[in-house]
Amino acid sequence: MDRQTGGEADWPGRGALYDLAGCLRFYSRLPVPQLSGEPDPHRSPDFTTLPRMLPLAGLVLALPAAVVLAGAWWIGLGPFLAATLAVATLVVATGALHEDGLADVADGFGGGATRERRLEIMRDSRIGAYGGAALVLSLALRIGALATLLDRTGYAAATALILAAALSRVAALAPMVLLAPARPGGLSASVGRPSRASLATALSLGLALALAACLLGLPFGGVALMMMCAGLTVLSLTALARKKIGGQTGDVIGACQQVAEIAALVALVAAVAN
């Protein structure tokens, strides 16, 4: 088929490259141009195949933050300022997409007495006390964990930041796989669910990045603990979503990414404790 029509890829990996670009557009504010032969970049994402590139998308999204972290540490700003600048860079790159989901879930699950009321609160763009507290704690925990890792491992903390970003985005697929959409007409219902092949690819790439992180200086036991804790926290939040709203939404997926990233970083801190 003609490459300009968005037909079948005429060289291996072309579809995966399109999915990587789609991930970056959907999950970030990064300016990703339309690739040669790519279908309409503004179309609704197809999560049947898109998630296979989430580990690499997480790497790309976290790379500027990792550079800021290492650079700030190198010029002597100290661990706290370096970690704060790195997290701020990551928030800007993603447009606070996942933070917004975390705040909405905290408000809905914490302030709603019924399933319908929780979903109504989660749809409201205003932030409440639960959401505000969740955002403060999320930022504080990530900054604190990164600062501690800088103090204990030096530049390896930049590798940990990239790995946590990649692993957390793979872990956040759990509610999409395990739960039906809570709103039949919501975004999570319209984008579809990851195929088995897409999940297998995402898990394989995530494992490859984990092994690469070990080669770059992170302890194998610490990386294994990162993966285990990220998975367990996401499964716990997925189970809570099933209980509270009977399914998943985009906000739940965003919240899962946040708790998985926090869990992964804190787990590594525990693993490298002096």
Wavefront OBJ file of the C-alpha trace (Angstrom):
o trace
v 0.000 0.000 0.000
v 1.071 3.618 -0.583
v 3.026 4.852 2.416
v 1.224 8.215 2.256
v -2.118 6.558 2.932
v -0.997 5.199 6.272
v -1.127 1.616 5.084
v 1.000 -1.355 5.993
v 4.545 -0.582 7.000
v 7.052 -1.240 4.240
v 10.024 -1.795 6.519
v 10.376 -3.601 9.855
v 9.810 -1.469 12.904
v 7.922 1.312 11.174
v 4.699 0.585 13.050
v 6.598 0.509 16.342
v 8.103 3.906 15.553
v 4.629 5.283 14.892
v 3.471 3.868 18.229
v 6.427 5.485 20.011
v 5.524 8.835 18.482
v 1.888 8.274 19.481
v 2.909 7.488 23.053
v 4.957 10.659 23.301
v 2.114 12.771 21.939
v -0.451 11.212 24.253
v 1.634 11.130 27.425
v 3.593 14.371 27.126
v 3.790 17.950 25.916
v 6.842 17.246 23.795
v 6.577 18.562 20.214
v 6.539 15.362 18.160
v 6.264 16.046 14.408
v 4.304 13.817 12.047
v 6.548 11.083 10.738
v 6.893 10.267 7.060
v 3.977 8.115 5.963
v 2.347 8.248 9.413
v -1.467 8.405 9.603
v -3.119 11.470 11.133
v -1.098 12.202 14.313
v -4.135 13.883 15.899
v -6.360 10.811 15.665
v -7.522 9.032 18.816
v -4.782 6.681 20.055
v -5.199 2.954 19.513
v -4.180 1.232 22.721
v -4.298 -2.171 21.083
v -0.701 -1.697 19.962
v 0.413 1.685 21.363
v 1.422 0.440 24.846
v 4.173 -1.799 23.461
v 6.392 1.268 23.229
v 5.628 2.662 26.684
v 9.003 1.668 28.203
v 10.873 3.553 25.481
v 8.448 6.470 25.745
v 9.124 6.592 29.487
v 12.863 6.632 28.766
v 12.498 9.549 26.334
v 10.243 11.487 28.714
v 12.587 11.036 31.673
v 15.826 11.673 29.790
v 15.672 15.510 30.064
v 14.926 15.209 33.784
v 17.840 12.796 34.217
v 20.173 15.222 32.441
v 18.973 18.044 34.702
v 19.474 15.835 37.767
v 23.026 14.894 36.809
v 23.892 18.415 35.693
v 22.593 20.056 38.851
v 24.495 17.530 40.951
v 27.660 18.118 38.928
v 27.629 21.894 39.419
v 27.154 21.441 43.156
v 23.551 22.424 43.783
v 23.152 19.615 46.272
v 20.790 16.650 46.298
v 17.574 18.440 47.265
v 17.767 21.192 44.658
v 18.941 18.761 41.977
v 16.078 16.372 42.699
v 13.537 19.201 42.778
v 14.689 20.541 39.415
v 14.585 17.042 37.921
v 11.035 16.340 39.098
v 9.954 19.782 37.905
v 11.411 18.996 34.475
v 9.521 15.709 34.344
v 6.253 17.393 35.343
v 6.680 20.018 32.633
v 7.512 17.380 30.007
v 4.378 15.367 30.792
v 2.097 18.333 31.339
v 1.302 16.979 34.828
v -0.906 14.394 33.111
v -0.435 11.662 35.695
v -0.421 14.071 38.613
v -3.847 15.252 37.491
v -5.082 11.653 37.485
v -3.701 11.062 40.966
v -5.413 14.178 42.331
v -8.750 13.246 40.745
v -8.603 9.700 42.110
v -7.698 10.933 45.596
v -10.606 13.381 45.564
v -13.068 10.859 44.146
v -12.115 7.868 46.263
v -11.695 9.965 49.383
v -14.712 12.264 49.061
v -17.410 10.220 47.348
v -19.862 8.052 49.255
v -21.230 6.204 46.215
v -19.839 4.954 42.917
v -21.748 7.598 40.969
v -20.596 10.398 43.250
v -16.964 9.263 43.045
v -17.058 9.293 39.254
v -18.708 12.710 39.312
v -15.979 14.122 41.566
v -13.251 12.583 39.403
v -14.704 14.301 36.337
v -14.701 17.696 38.084
v -11.672 19.779 37.079
v -11.489 21.431 40.494
v -9.074 20.035 43.051
v -10.085 19.235 46.613
v -8.280 18.623 49.878
v -7.609 14.943 49.138
v -6.248 15.762 45.705
v -4.076 18.583 46.980
v -2.621 16.389 49.700
v -1.958 13.596 47.203
v -0.060 15.965 44.900
v 2.067 17.356 47.722
v 2.908 13.871 48.964
v 3.686 12.599 45.467
v 6.110 15.429 44.753
v 7.680 15.210 48.203
v 8.210 11.460 48.018
v 9.752 11.572 44.553
v 12.007 14.505 45.398
v 13.015 12.929 48.691
v 13.752 9.556 47.117
v 15.830 11.080 44.306
v 17.734 13.305 46.728
v 18.552 10.307 48.897
v 19.638 8.281 45.866
v 21.915 11.114 44.747
v 23.465 11.213 48.194
v 23.997 7.430 48.246
v 24.672 6.501 44.642
v 25.711 9.712 42.878
v 25.052 9.825 39.158
v 23.380 6.387 39.227
v 20.320 8.250 40.525
v 19.776 9.545 36.982
v 19.598 5.962 35.745
v 17.125 5.170 38.518
v 14.920 8.095 37.464
v 14.762 6.839 33.873
v 14.100 3.259 34.931
v 11.331 4.274 37.352
v 9.658 6.331 34.618
v 9.730 3.387 32.222
v 8.654 0.696 34.699
v 5.838 2.791 36.162
v 4.256 3.330 32.751
v 4.280 -0.387 32.035
v 2.871 -1.158 35.487
v 0.083 1.388 34.904
v -1.311 -0.843 32.161
v -2.635 -3.188 34.874
v -6.043 -1.508 35.311
v -6.547 -1.445 31.527
v -5.903 -5.184 31.385
v -7.704 -6.267 34.553
v -10.714 -3.926 34.690
v -13.459 -2.839 32.341
v -13.943 0.905 31.805
v -16.003 2.477 34.586
v -17.556 4.912 32.109
v -18.768 3.261 28.876
v -18.395 6.567 27.023
v -15.122 7.651 28.601
v -11.676 7.995 27.058
v -10.426 4.701 28.480
v -13.324 2.920 26.768
v -12.692 4.581 23.404
v -8.967 3.796 23.109
v -9.295 0.024 23.489
v -7.259 -2.454 25.517
v -3.689 -3.663 24.978
v -3.347 -6.859 22.980
v -1.348 -9.778 24.357
v 1.393 -9.142 21.827
v 1.568 -5.477 22.841
v 1.791 -6.387 26.517
v 4.495 -8.974 25.831
v 6.544 -6.399 23.952
v 6.121 -3.784 26.693
v 7.163 -6.254 29.390
v 10.158 -7.418 27.344
v 11.348 -3.864 26.734
v 10.847 -3.013 30.397
v 12.944 -6.009 31.412
v 15.639 -5.054 28.910
v 15.810 -1.546 30.381
v 16.018 -3.026 33.873
v 18.968 -5.196 32.850
v 20.623 -2.204 31.190
v 20.202 -0.221 34.411
v 22.023 -2.970 36.291
v 24.895 -2.746 33.816
v 24.987 1.008 34.394
v 25.504 0.609 38.122
v 22.189 -0.055 39.838
v 22.200 -3.127 42.107
v 20.396 -6.147 40.681
v 18.538 -6.738 43.943
v 17.455 -3.105 44.044
v 16.144 -3.201 40.484
v 14.244 -6.409 41.225
v 12.731 -4.753 44.297
v 11.748 -1.732 42.189
v 9.807 -3.947 39.783
v 8.155 -5.939 42.552
v 7.044 -2.911 44.563
v 5.801 -1.038 41.504
v 3.723 -4.049 40.499
v 2.282 -4.615 43.961
v 1.248 -0.994 44.469
v -0.470 -0.880 41.084
v -2.320 -4.128 41.749
v -3.460 -2.726 45.098
v -4.747 0.484 43.521
v -6.411 -1.533 40.754
v -8.222 -3.601 43.366
v -9.288 -0.409 45.144
v -10.617 1.013 41.865
v -12.667 -2.137 41.349
v -14.168 -1.690 44.806
v -14.752 2.068 44.602
v -15.960 2.597 41.021
v -16.289 -0.894 39.556
v -13.696 -0.372 36.832
v -10.974 1.890 35.535
v -10.706 5.366 34.043
v -7.896 7.447 32.608
v -7.494 9.021 36.037
v -6.991 5.597 37.623
v -4.319 4.763 35.060
v -2.559 8.061 35.756
v -2.712 7.471 39.497
v -1.266 3.997 39.005
v 1.706 5.483 37.175
v 2.342 7.875 40.041
v 2.189 5.315 42.836
v 4.294 2.877 40.803
v 7.017 5.478 40.230
v 7.039 6.417 43.900
v 7.156 2.777 44.975
v 9.995 2.012 42.581
v 12.145 4.922 43.774
v 11.484 4.287 47.465
v 12.215 0.596 47.014
v 15.599 1.394 45.496
v 16.353 3.753 48.364
v 15.688 0.901 50.770
v 17.884 -1.425 48.740
v 20.889 0.918 48.811
v 20.500 1.935 52.459
v 23.833 2.522 54.164
l 1 2 3 4 5 6 7 8 9 10 11 12 13 14 15 16 17 18 19 20 21 22 23 24 25 26 27 28 29 30 31 32 33 34 35 36 37 38 39 40 41 42 43 44 45 46 47 48 49 50 51 52 53 54 55 56 57 58 59 60 61 62 63 64 65 66 67 68 69 70 71 72 73 74 75 76 77 78 79 80 81 82 83 84 85 86 87 88 89 90 91 92 93 94 95 96 97 98 99 100 101 102 103 104 105 106 107 108 109 110 111 112 113 114 115 116 117 118 119 120 121 122 123 124 125 126 127 128 129 130 131 132 133 134 135 136 137 138 139 140 141 142 143 144 145 146 147 148 149 150 151 152 153 154 155 156 157 158 159 160 161 162 163 164 165 166 167 168 169 170 171 172 173 174 175 176 177 178 179 180 181 182 183 184 185 186 187 188 189 190 191 192 193 194 195 196 197 198 199 200 201 202 203 204 205 206 207 208 209 210 211 212 213 214 215 216 217 218 219 220 221 222 223 224 225 226 227 228 229 230 231 232 233 234 235 236 237 238 239 240 241 242 243 244 245 246 247 248 249 250 251 252 253 254 255 256 257 258 259 260 261 262 263 264 265 266 267 268 269 270 271 272 273 274
